[in-house]
Amino acid sequence: MSESSMRRRRPSSPELAAPLPDNDDILRGILLRLPPLPSSLPRASLVCKRWRRLLSDPRFLRRFRAFHHRQAPLLGFFIDYSGGTYFIPTLEPPDRIPSARLSLDAPYHKAWSFLCCRHGLTLILNRTDLEIIVCDPITGDQRCFAIPPGFKRHDPRLVNCRGALLCDDHASRVPLEAFKVVLLWTDGLQLDTDPQMFASFYESETGVWSNIISTSIKAHHWLGKPSILVKNSLYWLLHGFGNNGLIGVVELDLDSKNLAVIDTPAHALSSFHAQILRMEDSRLGLAISSELSIQAWERKANYEGGARWTLQKTIELDKLLPLGPDIVMGSWMSVKIYGYDEDGNAIIVSPGREFFMIQLKSLQFRKLFESTNITVYHPYKSFFTGVNSLSFTVSHCCNRFHMLKLETINNTLFPCFIEAILFLHIFTEFSERLCQGSA
Amino acid sequence: MEVDKGKGEAEETRKVAEADRDTVTLKSSDGKLFEVSKEAAARLSTVLAGMIAGGSIDDNGTDLKQIGSEALENVVDYCNKHANSIPSAALISSSISFNTAPFKEPEEWERKFVDRLSHDALFDLVEAANFLGMERLLDVTCHKISEMMKGKSPDQIREVFNIKNDYTKEELEEIRQELAWAFYDD
């Protein structure tokens, strides 16, 4: 650095504030340390053109992500809305990104399933075009690729298909640069005596799906809720049709590529009454709700080389949360678990209209919002790096032309509709089998 | 620790067996001399470490013409305080790259160290830290400056740092409209 560049211009009047060093490296160092909240970069970029130039540099944005690695704020939640993704912001202004900015509608006549969100990306299955869509809602960037071969358009097996998205936890990588997708499905609708569950893996770097692996699941089941990543395995809830409740936990070991079903410690009414957890020390956990209490179980290795569930704690929600008397009186309805933040070990629960997020270790909680929409709430954590050098405009900005207030999405029609379709498929297949049998 | 010694004392310093010295003497742009532990200097500053290793340290006072005495005094003070504090895991690992390493909160004493400085002194110190390749001190000073923007509107940030607004009214309006949510409370 030259001697002159070290000399800062002094203010002409003593009343004026001291100016910052005239050095881009130092300015970057200062801007890099802004809190990783959504409004930080947009606000700073409005200070002057020089700051905006520094802040819109893709190398700076990459460094900003790396610098705040694993500290992406919880921006809100995504829910499946007719297969598209509907964003519910939970931060206070000015960090409250409007729903329309991050939500994504399924195109007309396309059957989409919103599968999961992780590492700031969303994963969508296009059942019409047999495609996977990986989307970065902040930048609007998308990657599309075909699902494994062997499916037909609107294949009933895809209705209950589950998927997971994984990215390298490498600080200097932008998630969409390198990711893996896991797709999980059952042959579900056939009345086989030995129904199977299948999985296949896709790597963005090679662009190919792995060979399909499978395991026996004894009977036809649903896969509930999005996967939870614990160490290097993915877990899903497996539950039965009708009132059969929770059946087991599907474990997919990403190292050995092994698929297995493990037992559960207690019964749960439905997948909304159970939640897979990532406990401390990256152990597998399971929360089961009953009336107004939640039991947190932990799976520990035993001396015989196996593992067993042990009850870790019971949380009495009527003692913890500020619940109204109507909720306590109606406790027979049982509190539902609507989602889980696997990095923060916090569950999203609602005993009625009010939604709370409870950190399971500290039991600290906060009220999120009110809703009567019974669906999975996917926590969404990411950095808002949408500062553009020429203009802030991001083309996909308003991909929803209708704005819905959360309070207005107040029914459970969509899940019912899916169940009805599935039932119809089962019934049709059953009839066909009967006909074949009689022929 | 400022030594700012007279001529006689400086002469005395020179007499100290050169190879065995465990301090180095640094000279500010305005000619003041400061002594700092060689170990701390080498550990905290990549530039000083290079000079020590390369034998380009002048026992009469290594010229740092780019750094004024007030900033150099703060640098030396920081090095000495750092040498005396028990290094935490955060500080040990802070040797990895300044701009890509995950954020490490300043220690309590580091916070106090920068809190007492005027804006002018803080900005001089960040420049000195940058010049000397002192990653941790840069981390702490940049963090402090960054904190000064907390909760402030662009107008207020310009005022705090004496920055000229070079946007036109139309440009400002356009940006505000495009990301209106981020300026909700202004």
Interface residues (C-beta under 8 A of the other chain):
Chain A: M1 E3 M6 R8 P11 L16 A17 A18 P19 L20 P21 N23 D25 I26 R28 G29 I30 L31 L32 R33 L34 P35 P38 S39 P42 R43 A44 S45 L46 V47 C48 K49 R50 R63 A66 F67 H68 H69 R70 Q71 P93 P94 D95 R96 I97 P98 R101 A171 S172 G386 S391 F392 T393
Chain B: K65 Q66 I67 F98 N99 T100 A101 P102 F103 S118 H119 D120 F123 D124 V126 E127 N130 F131 L138 D139 C142 H143 I145 S146 E147 M149 K150 S153 P154 I157 R158 E159 V160 F161 N162 I163 K164 N165 D166 Y167 L172 E174 I175 R176 E178 L179 W181 A182 F183 Y184 D185 D186
